[in-house]
Amino acid sequence: MHLRRRTWLAWLLFLATVGCLAGGLLVTLFVTRPLTSKVLVDGAGEAVPWLLFATIGLVLTLRRPANPIGWLYAAAALVWTTYIPWDPWVDQLQRSGRPLPLVARLAALTGDTFWAVGLTLAVTLPLLLLPNGRLRSRRWRAVAVAAVAAAAVDVVGWMLSPTPLTQTLRPAAKPFPLHGPAGTVATTVSWIGEAVLFACILAAAVCVVLRFRASRGTERQQLRWVAVGATVAAIGLVVVAPLEALVFKVTPNAFAIPLLLSPPLAIALAVLRYRLWDLDRLVSRTVTYALVTALLVVPYLLILPATSQLAAGSGSLAVAAATLAVAALFQPLRRRVQDLVDRRFNRRRYDAARTVEQFAARLRDQVDLTALEAELLAVADQTMQPTRASLWLQPRGSPGLARVGPAAAADS
């Protein structure tokens, strides 16, 4: 496709998604009664994931137009938001007790069925195509075809099933359901399509694992970012969501949703190859500050009540003393924990730091300039792994001398 046409199509998909979201907001403002802040907050929360997918799709299609993952994300965002402008109107009709006209039931039917299409576009196919936009081998083409076919079967079967609509406030009849044996067949076909659809998602996840085990270099680093995004999402689903619902009593998914959105962000970073090699540093810093926070905050919270009681009325003084103690311990504890974490999660940085320290210790006793030159180039090659390394010396009274070291012939 011509570059200008690709650009126009990318912006068209993005603006269509934004238009659907804006249409949902306008319809909510004009139709919903009573209009409360909770309705607006819930609507904004539902719009954030779709806007994120649309934005990622726009960036990838503009920066990596040959990679189909960006186009899949952009299409998925548009499919998922098609129902949003109609949703407030349908809900208001049901609140007022009025029957749903055919147009409203057709609109509700899109929200009831298009999720399968969006799931295929945003999850199954991108996993199969990670990270370069190509299948791992021709054998995986069957999984992609099965996923698309399963989504289509699920949509058609659910449209014809006599089961009421589920995306409305109250169950509503579908526009053209089948009854009797034909309706039973349609429901069965829908469930079969859904089962195959989720089986294809599992197969796509297996494909990512196999690709990661066989990957090297840049591709491996790209897939590591995807693995980190999936791990963060799993933590949000298994740990954060139950905590916020059972312990903190906050709005459901207030903190879990940002964590669940980490896989598409990680995939975008992997496809764009943006700061790929910062992952080790990011993981080590995250683990370090989490451990340091736990080691300081937990004793602080345990010791503070006892200190306040011993101070006998000098509560503010006890708080100040405990705070100063925590502040004084932060940097020494952080350095010690950082060293331990780097040894496990950022081994390259740890080894480089040890090499530089050893070289600095030997440098004080080194007097041979030739040996110093060779050792300096060797340390630079070990720690930074450049493709070329050279040392430039300027003796007194001479214009300068450039010496190429042993790393000049090594590619890293």
C-alpha positions as CSV (number, residue, x, y, z in Angstrom):
1,M,0.0,0.0,0.0
2,H,1.2,3.5,-0.8
3,L,2.7,5.4,2.2
4,R,0.1,8.1,2.0
5,R,-2.7,5.7,1.9
6,R,-1.4,3.7,4.8
7,T,-1.1,7.0,6.8
8,W,-4.7,7.9,5.9
9,L,-6.0,4.5,6.8
10,A,-4.2,4.5,10.2
11,W,-5.6,7.9,11.1
12,L,-9.0,6.9,9.9
13,L,-9.1,3.8,12.2
14,F,-7.9,5.9,15.1
15,L,-10.4,8.8,14.6
16,A,-13.2,6.3,14.0
17,T,-12.5,4.8,17.4
18,V,-12.2,8.2,19.1
19,G,-15.5,9.2,17.4
20,C,-17.3,6.2,18.8
21,L,-15.9,7.0,22.3
22,A,-16.9,10.7,21.9
23,G,-20.3,9.6,20.6
24,G,-20.9,7.5,23.7
25,L,-20.0,10.5,25.9
26,L,-22.4,12.8,24.1
27,V,-25.3,10.2,24.2
28,T,-24.7,9.7,27.9
29,L,-24.9,13.5,28.5
30,F,-28.1,14.0,26.6
31,V,-29.9,10.7,27.3
32,T,-29.0,9.3,30.7
33,R,-31.3,10.4,33.5
34,P,-30.3,10.8,36.3
35,L,-26.8,11.8,35.2
36,T,-24.5,11.1,38.2
37,S,-20.7,11.4,38.6
38,K,-20.5,7.6,39.0
39,V,-22.0,7.1,35.5
40,L,-19.4,9.4,34.0
41,V,-16.5,7.9,35.9
42,D,-17.6,4.3,35.0
43,G,-17.9,5.4,31.3
44,A,-14.4,6.9,31.4
45,G,-13.0,3.8,33.0
46,E,-14.5,1.6,30.2
47,A,-13.1,3.9,27.5
48,V,-9.5,3.9,28.7
49,P,-8.6,0.4,27.5
50,W,-10.1,0.9,24.0
51,L,-8.4,4.3,23.7
52,L,-5.1,2.6,24.7
53,F,-5.5,0.0,22.0
54,A,-6.3,2.6,19.4
55,T,-3.3,4.7,20.4
56,I,-1.0,1.7,20.3
57,G,-2.4,0.7,16.9
58,L,-1.9,4.3,15.5
59,V,1.7,4.4,16.7
60,L,2.6,1.0,15.4
61,T,0.9,1.5,12.0
62,L,2.7,4.8,11.5
63,R,6.1,3.6,12.8
64,R,6.0,-0.1,11.7
65,P,3.4,-0.2,8.9
66,A,4.8,-3.5,7.5
67,N,4.1,-5.2,10.9
68,P,0.4,-6.3,11.0
69,I,0.2,-6.2,14.8
70,G,-0.5,-2.4,14.8
71,W,-3.3,-2.8,12.2
72,L,-4.8,-5.7,14.3
73,Y,-4.8,-3.5,17.4
74,A,-6.4,-0.5,15.5
75,A,-9.1,-2.8,14.1
76,A,-9.7,-4.4,17.5
77,A,-10.2,-1.0,19.1
78,L,-12.8,0.0,16.5
79,V,-14.6,-3.3,16.7
80,W,-14.9,-3.0,20.5
81,T,-16.1,0.6,20.4
82,T,-18.8,0.1,17.8
83,Y,-21.5,-0.5,20.4
84,I,-20.4,2.4,22.8
85,P,-22.5,5.2,21.2
86,W,-25.7,3.0,21.4
87,D,-25.1,1.6,24.9
88,P,-26.4,4.6,26.9
89,W,-29.5,4.9,24.8
90,V,-30.4,1.2,25.2
91,D,-29.8,1.3,28.9
92,Q,-32.0,4.4,29.3
93,L,-34.8,2.7,27.4
94,Q,-34.7,-0.3,29.8
95,R,-34.6,2.0,32.8
96,S,-37.7,3.8,31.7
97,G,-39.4,0.4,31.1
98,R,-40.0,1.0,27.3
99,P,-39.6,-1.9,24.9
100,L,-36.5,-2.0,22.8
101,P,-37.0,-1.2,19.1
102,L,-35.3,-3.3,16.4
103,V,-32.5,-0.8,16.0
104,A,-31.7,-0.9,19.7
105,R,-31.7,-4.7,19.8
106,L,-29.4,-4.8,16.7
107,A,-27.0,-2.4,18.4
108,A,-27.1,-4.5,21.6
109,L,-26.4,-7.6,19.5
110,T,-23.1,-6.1,18.2
111,G,-22.0,-5.6,21.8
112,D,-23.0,-9.2,22.6
113,T,-21.1,-10.8,19.8
114,F,-18.2,-8.5,18.6
115,W,-16.1,-9.3,21.7
116,A,-15.0,-12.5,20.0
117,V,-13.8,-10.7,16.9
118,G,-11.9,-8.1,19.1
119,L,-10.4,-10.9,21.2
120,T,-9.1,-12.6,18.0
121,L,-7.7,-9.4,16.6
122,A,-6.1,-8.1,19.8
123,V,-4.9,-11.3,21.5
124,T,-4.7,-14.5,19.4
125,L,-3.3,-13.1,16.1
126,P,-0.7,-10.7,17.7
127,L,0.6,-13.5,19.9
128,L,1.1,-15.7,16.8
129,L,2.8,-12.9,15.0
130,L,5.1,-11.6,17.7
131,P,7.5,-9.9,17.4
132,N,8.3,-9.4,13.7
133,G,4.8,-9.8,12.3
134,R,5.4,-13.2,10.8
135,L,4.3,-16.7,11.9
136,R,6.9,-18.9,13.5
137,S,6.3,-21.5,10.8
138,R,3.6,-22.6,8.3
139,R,2.2,-25.0,10.8
140,W,0.9,-22.2,12.9
141,R,-1.2,-20.9,10.0
142,A,-3.8,-23.5,11.0
143,V,-4.1,-21.9,14.5
144,A,-4.6,-18.4,12.9
145,V,-7.3,-19.8,10.5
146,A,-9.0,-21.7,13.3
147,A,-9.1,-18.6,15.5
148,V,-10.7,-16.5,12.8
149,A,-13.2,-19.2,11.9
150,A,-14.0,-19.8,15.6
151,A,-14.8,-16.1,16.0
152,A,-17.0,-16.1,13.0
153,V,-18.8,-19.2,14.1
154,D,-19.3,-17.9,17.6
155,V,-20.8,-14.6,16.3
156,V,-23.2,-16.3,13.9
157,G,-24.2,-18.9,16.3
158,W,-24.9,-16.4,19.1
159,M,-26.9,-14.1,16.8
160,L,-29.2,-17.0,15.9
161,S,-29.3,-18.5,19.4
162,P,-32.6,-18.0,21.4
163,T,-30.6,-17.1,24.5
164,P,-31.5,-13.5,25.5
165,L,-29.0,-10.6,25.2
166,T,-26.5,-10.3,28.0
167,Q,-24.9,-6.9,27.5
168,T,-28.1,-5.0,28.4
169,L,-29.2,-4.0,31.9
170,R,-32.0,-6.6,31.7
171,P,-32.2,-9.7,29.4
172,A,-33.8,-8.8,26.1
173,A,-34.9,-10.8,23.1
174,K,-32.6,-10.9,20.1
175,P,-33.8,-9.5,16.7
176,F,-34.0,-12.8,14.8
177,P,-33.5,-15.9,17.1
178,L,-34.2,-19.4,16.1
179,H,-36.4,-21.6,18.2
180,G,-36.8,-25.3,18.7
181,P,-34.1,-27.7,17.4
182,A,-32.6,-25.0,15.2
183,G,-32.1,-22.8,18.2
184,T,-30.5,-25.6,20.1
185,V,-28.1,-26.2,17.2
186,A,-27.3,-22.5,17.0
187,T,-26.5,-22.3,20.8
188,T,-24.3,-25.5,20.5
189,V,-22.4,-24.0,17.5
190,S,-21.8,-20.8,19.5
191,W,-20.4,-22.7,22.4
192,I,-18.2,-24.8,20.2
193,G,-16.8,-21.7,18.5
194,E,-16.1,-20.1,21.9
195,A,-14.3,-23.2,23.1
196,V,-12.1,-23.3,19.9
197,L,-11.5,-19.6,20.3
198,F,-10.0,-20.0,23.8
199,A,-8.1,-23.1,22.7
200,C,-6.5,-21.0,20.0
201,I,-5.5,-18.4,22.6
202,L,-3.7,-21.1,24.6
203,A,-2.0,-22.4,21.4
204,A,-0.9,-18.8,20.6
205,A,0.6,-18.5,24.1
206,V,2.5,-21.8,23.6
207,C,3.8,-20.4,20.3
208,V,5.2,-17.4,22.2
209,V,6.9,-19.7,24.7
210,L,8.4,-21.8,21.9
211,R,9.6,-18.8,20.0
212,F,11.2,-17.4,23.2
213,R,13.1,-20.6,23.8
214,A,14.5,-20.6,20.3
215,S,15.1,-16.8,20.1
216,R,18.5,-15.1,20.4
217,G,19.7,-11.5,20.5
218,T,17.2,-8.7,19.7
219,E,14.2,-11.1,19.3
220,R,14.8,-12.6,22.7
221,Q,14.9,-9.2,24.3
222,Q,11.7,-8.3,22.6
223,L,10.0,-11.4,23.9
224,R,11.3,-10.7,27.4
225,W,9.4,-7.4,27.4
226,V,6.3,-9.3,26.4
227,A,6.9,-11.8,29.2
228,V,7.3,-9.0,31.8
229,G,4.0,-7.4,30.6
230,A,2.2,-10.8,30.9
231,T,3.7,-11.2,34.4
232,V,2.5,-7.8,35.6
233,A,-1.0,-8.5,34.2
234,A,-1.1,-11.9,36.0
235,I,-0.1,-10.1,39.3
236,G,-2.9,-7.6,38.7
237,L,-5.4,-10.4,38.1
238,V,-4.4,-12.8,40.9
239,V,-3.2,-10.4,43.6
240,V,-4.3,-6.8,43.1
241,A,-7.9,-7.3,42.1
242,P,-8.8,-9.6,45.1
243,L,-7.0,-7.2,47.4
244,E,-8.8,-4.1,46.3
245,A,-12.1,-5.9,46.4
246,L,-11.7,-7.7,49.8
247,V,-9.2,-5.6,51.8
248,F,-9.2,-2.0,50.6
249,K,-12.9,-1.9,49.6
250,V,-12.2,0.4,46.6
251,T,-13.9,0.5,43.2
252,P,-13.4,-2.8,41.5
253,N,-10.4,-2.9,39.2
254,A,-9.3,0.6,40.2
255,F,-5.7,-0.5,40.4
256,A,-6.0,-3.9,38.5
257,I,-7.0,-2.4,35.2
258,P,-3.7,-0.5,34.6
259,L,-1.8,-3.7,35.4
260,L,-4.0,-5.7,33.0
261,L,-3.2,-3.2,30.3
262,S,0.5,-3.9,30.5
263,P,0.7,-6.7,27.8
264,P,-0.3,-4.4,24.9
265,L,2.1,-1.7,26.2
266,A,4.9,-4.3,26.4
267,I,4.1,-5.6,22.9
268,A,4.3,-2.0,21.6
269,L,7.7,-1.5,23.2
270,A,8.9,-4.9,21.7
271,V,7.6,-4.1,18.2
272,L,9.1,-0.6,18.2
273,R,12.3,-1.9,19.8
274,Y,12.2,1.1,22.1
275,R,14.9,0.9,24.8
276,L,15.0,-2.9,24.6
277,W,18.1,-3.3,26.7
278,D,16.8,-1.3,29.7
279,L,14.8,-4.2,30.9
280,D,17.4,-5.7,33.3
281,R,17.9,-2.3,34.9
282,L,14.1,-1.7,35.2
283,V,13.6,-5.1,36.8
284,S,16.5,-4.7,39.2
285,R,15.4,-1.2,40.2
286,T,11.8,-2.3,40.8
287,V,12.8,-5.3,42.9
288,T,15.3,-3.2,44.8
289,Y,12.9,-0.4,45.8
290,A,10.1,-2.9,46.6
291,L,12.5,-4.7,49.0
292,V,13.9,-1.6,50.5
293,T,10.4,-0.2,51.0
294,A,9.2,-3.4,52.7
295,L,12.4,-3.6,54.9
296,L,11.9,0.0,56.1
297,V,8.2,0.6,56.2
298,V,7.2,-2.6,57.9
299,P,9.5,-2.1,60.9
300,Y,8.6,1.6,61.0
301,L,4.9,0.8,61.3
302,L,5.7,-1.8,64.0
303,I,8.1,0.2,66.1
304,L,6.3,3.6,65.9
305,P,3.4,2.7,68.3
306,A,5.8,1.3,70.9
307,T,8.0,4.3,70.6
308,S,5.0,6.7,71.0
309,Q,3.9,4.9,74.2
310,L,7.5,4.9,75.6
311,A,7.7,8.6,74.9
312,A,4.6,9.2,77.2
313,G,3.0,12.1,75.4
314,S,5.8,13.0,73.1
315,G,4.2,11.4,70.1
316,S,5.4,14.0,67.6
317,L,9.0,13.6,68.9
318,A,8.8,9.8,68.5
319,V,7.4,10.2,65.0
320,A,10.2,12.5,64.0
321,A,12.9,10.3,65.5
322,A,11.5,7.2,63.7
323,T,11.3,9.1,60.4
324,L,14.9,10.3,60.7
325,A,16.1,6.8,61.5
326,V,14.3,5.5,58.4
327,A,15.8,8.3,56.3
328,A,19.3,7.6,57.6
329,L,19.0,3.9,56.8
330,F,17.6,4.3,53.3
331,Q,20.7,4.9,51.2
332,P,23.0,2.3,52.9
333,L,20.2,-0.3,52.8
334,R,19.4,0.5,49.2
335,R,23.0,0.1,48.1
336,R,23.3,-3.2,49.8
337,V,20.0,-4.5,48.4
338,Q,20.8,-3.1,45.0
339,D,24.1,-5.1,44.9
340,L,22.3,-8.3,45.9
341,V,19.5,-7.8,43.3
342,D,22.0,-6.9,40.5
343,R,23.9,-10.1,41.2
344,R,20.7,-12.0,40.4
345,F,18.7,-9.9,37.9
346,N,21.3,-7.7,36.3
347,R,24.4,-9.9,36.1
348,R,26.0,-7.9,33.3
349,R,25.9,-4.7,35.3
350,Y,27.2,-6.5,38.4
351,D,30.1,-8.1,36.5
352,A,31.0,-4.8,34.8
353,A,31.1,-3.0,38.2
354,R,33.3,-5.7,39.7
355,T,35.7,-5.5,36.7
356,V,36.0,-1.7,36.9
357,E,36.6,-1.9,40.7
358,Q,39.4,-4.5,40.2
359,F,41.0,-2.4,37.4
360,A,40.9,0.7,39.6
361,A,42.7,-1.3,42.3
362,R,45.4,-2.4,40.0
363,L,45.7,1.0,38.3
364,R,47.3,2.5,41.4
365,D,50.3,0.1,41.1
366,Q,50.6,0.1,37.3
367,V,53.6,2.1,35.8
368,D,54.0,0.4,32.4
369,L,52.2,2.5,29.8
370,T,52.0,-0.3,27.3
371,A,50.5,-2.8,29.8
372,L,48.1,-0.1,31.0
373,E,47.0,0.5,27.5
374,A,46.3,-3.1,26.8
375,E,44.5,-3.6,30.2
376,L,42.3,-0.5,29.7
377,L,41.2,-1.6,26.3
378,A,40.4,-5.1,27.7
379,V,38.3,-3.7,30.5
380,A,36.4,-1.5,28.1
381,D,35.8,-4.5,25.9
382,Q,34.5,-6.6,28.8
383,T,32.3,-4.0,30.4
384,M,30.8,-2.2,27.4
385,Q,31.3,-4.7,24.7
386,P,31.9,-2.2,21.8
387,T,32.3,-3.2,18.2
388,R,35.6,-1.2,18.1
389,A,37.8,0.2,20.8
390,S,40.7,2.6,20.4
391,L,43.0,4.5,22.8
392,W,44.3,8.0,21.8
393,L,47.3,9.3,23.6
394,Q,48.9,12.7,23.2
395,P,52.5,12.8,24.6
396,R,54.0,16.1,25.3
397,G,55.4,17.8,22.3
398,S,53.7,15.5,19.7
399,P,50.5,16.0,17.7
400,G,48.9,12.9,19.1
401,L,48.9,9.1,18.7
402,A,45.9,6.8,18.1
403,R,46.3,3.2,19.0
404,V,43.6,0.6,18.2
405,G,43.1,-2.0,20.8
406,P,42.3,-5.7,20.7
407,A,38.6,-5.1,20.7
408,A,38.7,-3.5,17.3
409,A,38.4,-6.8,15.5
410,A,35.7,-8.2,17.8
411,D,32.0,-7.7,17.1
412,S,29.8,-7.9,20.2
